[in-house]
Amino acid sequence: MRVLRRGLLLLATLPLLAGCELPSRPDGPPVVAQVQVTPDSVVLDPDQSLQFRAAGRTTTGDSVGIDVTWSASAGAITPAGLYTADTSAADAVVTATMVGSQMSGTSHVRKRRVTQLVLVPAVVALAAGGTQQFATWGVRNTGDSVAVAVTYTATGGSITSGGLYTAGQAAGSYLVIARQTNGSLADTAAVTITVTTVPVASVTVSPTTASIHVGDTLRFTATPRDSAGFPLAGRTITWASDAASIATVSSSGLVTGIATGSATIRATSEGKTGTAAVTVTAASGGGGVPQAGHVFIVTEENTNYASVIGSSSMPYLNSLAQQYGLATQYYANTHPSIGNYFMLVTGQIITNNDSYSTIVTVDNVVRRLLAAGKTWKSYAEDLPSVGYIGPDVGRYARKHNTVALLSDVANDTVQRKNLVPFTQFATDLANGTLPHYVNIVPNLCNDAHDCSLSTADTWLQNNIAPILASPSFQQDGLLIITFDESGSDNTNGGGRIVWVVVSPKAKRGYQSTTLYQHQSTLRLTLEALGVTVFPGAGATAPAMAEFFTP
């Protein structure tokens, strides 16, 4: 009976066991159905870096770790997924490929780049001479604005590198162009320039006074000006003389001396008249050095005569030597430079130490000029400031400007103001305020000391030609261009060098064979200004009257 009951109990439990299933166990690792890269898209600047990550996605949507290899269509990516964008404009695709499989995932990298320039204002109207500040920025493919480097140009008027435009004097329509400095993008703005005719308020005649000999001619210029004193171009000018029996004037302002006496020359434009006084004197029969209103001296550096005359490196200076006067036997006094510069202003060598800084008290050109009531200035290129008497600065060399070491200058606050930067020269020339004696000192490059002869010749042409074209020079100017010393010659102390004289009163195409040195130049510069007392060796130096027409 006990056995039967146990059997019935076992049979009763069988249905319960049959109705339950034991949990199943997986047969292997998870199956990866997709490689997912994060971030899946991104916007980067050139050279910007970003860490990418990759994971596997199973068929059931779970994320599992996987081993991948990284690659990029542009830019660079490390085995660990650190990506750095390149500087090109092209977008890139970053790819993660699962190791042991061809399955991969990608991310799109978009480059931020400037796709458009915007120049403002886009349209502007200006009066002649008016100004307008332009500005430019870039717009990127992401829609934001950024600063960009641009180069400005204009089809009319002028514009600075910073975008400040100045309208020209001609009416019309023009373009301002902003072009990307390191790219191909550009934008334009339209500029309309209008010109309003400004009435003539006054007329100035240059020179205001002049003296010519009977039979000589002198060209005058007339400048119409507005009420503010600004020159007015393109105006009609008529000329007249109130004493045609003394001096006549042509329609272009050329005055001719007819007989001794005085005349007033009138220039009229739009009812406004300017005048100049002309004194006509008897024709000169002299034989000495003619008087000059302005004497200019320019000194170049360290070159043999044979290296200049006939050289293709100095065509401008050679042209002056051919047209006017050339001293073929002119010799410097010493080596090195400073002694020659002292000879030109004191008639003494003083020193051969180019670093000499002692103030010199001997008789000198400034002392003689002041005693005769004459004015003077030394225009030195790269001089740091007006009145500077200190040592060399940059390409300025005091040894080439020895007037700064004269006691009459260094110890006199008024005379020191006549030491001026060369930038003042053009202003004084234009305003007709040049002194009687003009010393011109190019810097160490433009005087051929440190740079080539062709550089020095170009500087001469750019800066001497305006002097020769000025009415005051054409009346009675005198220009001397010489060198301080030779480059490799010791003859007569400092070697044979070039010396050229230019003047409306100089003989044309004249070549002298007389031996001269710097003390004769000192004498000539003073003698031409009416000074009769000459410092140092200048007192006994040969005169240079042979270069001039009697």
Buried (B, 14 or more C-beta within 10 A) or exposed (E): EEEEEEEEEEEEEEEEEEEEEEEEEEEEEBEBEBBBBBEEEBBBEBEBEBEBEBBBBBEEEEEEEBEBBBEBEBBEBEEEBEBBBBEEBEBBEBBBBBEEEEBBBBBBBBBBBBEEBBBBEEEBEBEBEBEBEBEBBBBBBEEEEEEBEBBBEBEBBEBEEEBEBBBBEEBEEBEBBBBBEEBEBBBBBEBEBEBEEBEBBBBBBBBEEBBBBBEBBBBBBBBBBEEEEEEBEEBEBEBBBEBEEBBBBEEEBEBBBBEEBEBBBBBBBBEBBBBBBBBBEEEBEEEEBBBBBBBBBBBBBBBBBEBBBEBEBBEBBBEBBEBBBBBBBBBBBBBBBBBBBBBBBBBBBBBBEBEBEEEBEBBBBBBBBBEBEBBBBBBBBBBEEEBBBEEBEEBBBBBBBBBBBBBBBBEBEEBBEBBBBBEBBEEBBEEEEBBBBBBBBBBBBBBBBBBEBBBBBBBBBEBBEBBBEBBBBBBBBBBBBBBBBBBEBEEBBBBBBBBBBBBBBBBEEBBBEBBBBBBBBBBBBBBBBEBEEBBBBBEEBBBBBBBBBE
